[in-house]
Amino acid sequence: MNAIKPKTALISLSDKSQLNELVSFLVTQKVKILSTGGTFKAIKEITSEVVEVSDFTGFEEMMDGRVKTLHPKIHAGILARRDQDLDILAERGYEPIDLVIVNLYPFKETIAEGCSFEEAIEKIDIGGPTMIRSAAKNFKDVAVVSNPDDYSRLIQEWKNADGISYEFRKELSQKVFSLMADYNHSISEYLKGDTNVILPSYSFDKATSLRYGENPHQAANLLTFSGLKNKNIANAEILQGKELSYNNIVDADAAWECVRAFDDPACVIVKHANPCGVAESENIYDAYDLAFKTDPTSAFGGIIALNRMLDTKTAKEINSRQFVEVILATDFEDGAILEFAKKKNVRVLKVDLKQDNPYPGVIKKVSGGILLQGDDTHLIQREDLKCVTKRQPTPKEIDDLMFAWRVAKFVKSNAIVYVRNRQTIGIGAGQMSRVISADIANLKAKEEGLEVKGAVMASDAFFPFRDGIDKAASSGIAAIIQPGGSIRDEEVIAAADENNIAMVYTGIRHFRH
């Protein structure tokens, strides 16, 4: 299908950002501009080449603006099929409208700020949705833009294709219907009046078919949320490498979530959705070196996440030491990109650390329904820690305890994490017994020749019995961080005191099933 070069545009905006650039471009293309109310006044300050809708239709708006664009001259101009309806337009003295640029009254934003019921009702847009639905239905002949973020794309597309391509018009149409689904859903939920349970409505920009899911016999797709501004895992910039698999994406997300928890240069290595090595240091090279040394065996074929730019020196070290499936960082030196190009199957992802989360919450499918919970965003500060033992932790132990607690949050329950000098030296994950998790952490440390004596330990949940403390003591653990809250807390504290272990409570757990 051919590109179209609009001759008449209808603009009606609640959000008037980036308007100057848009209007200035349309003027250069000699596009006739129709507009309404406040938008008309804003455009008038940019150019005199604008016609108010009421003058165009010959129909004055009424009911305080409730009715202004609901007119046959508007909707016939938008909906007319150019290959069969133009004669009908001509008979009535109407003209085609080939570009509709409209965004809606901010209903969600209005109710989020707190407003009366009457104010909320007035923020239910009628004319805007009607216009963009009409334009979206007729995308064969009409382009519709519902988000200011697409103005620059529209302009670039127009310049490159000498008009607006069919593919882009179809994409813009899809965005409208996705927007309307979310918009209508938010109104529906508001009118229910139940603010405690809000059924989510998700909008997606694209769907990507994956080779398969967790196993080759399972089909899988990646759906990317609409309206993302930052590069998260689903919309990361892929600099090189073969197609990401389902498991790659799951592991990359686990690594990304974990590495974001640290402020200093940090490296997280993930295998099967669990961190197998985490370290924080003065620079990325040292952070990677320490993370790798936690568990080199498990790091093979793992995912590496870094919260800084990846330099060439570190890239060369990674290539020389291990096979890696995915590497993600906030940026890459040119030399690092060249280094990874030597191993073309390695997936290299550029991501942002700031989470773009227009759809908060965690979803898990169960038989007959879904479980929906809030994101685990709780952060513990030093002042939140409560020492419950006779011995107080030293400042250095507190540093390591805080580090260990951050890591434990991202380890599958039951989680036990051993840490020394902001380096994980042993991680026990996913066991039915917390004691067995401690055994695994201890075993991992010994296998790699890492000294446990004097290290600290984090547990994602409380110790139901003292056996976990006795196990830590036999390994040489000096300090423990855990939520507390067991009916046998006194017994657990006594075990720590008997072994001269400092123990602090967080008052919060981080189960990760």
Order of alpha helices (4+ residues) and beta strands (2+ residues): beta-alpha-beta-alpha-beta-alpha-alpha-alpha-beta-alpha-alpha-alpha-beta-alpha-alpha-beta-beta-beta-alpha-beta-beta-alpha-alpha-beta-beta-alpha-beta-beta-alpha-beta-beta-beta-beta-alpha-beta-beta-alpha-beta-alpha-beta-alpha-beta
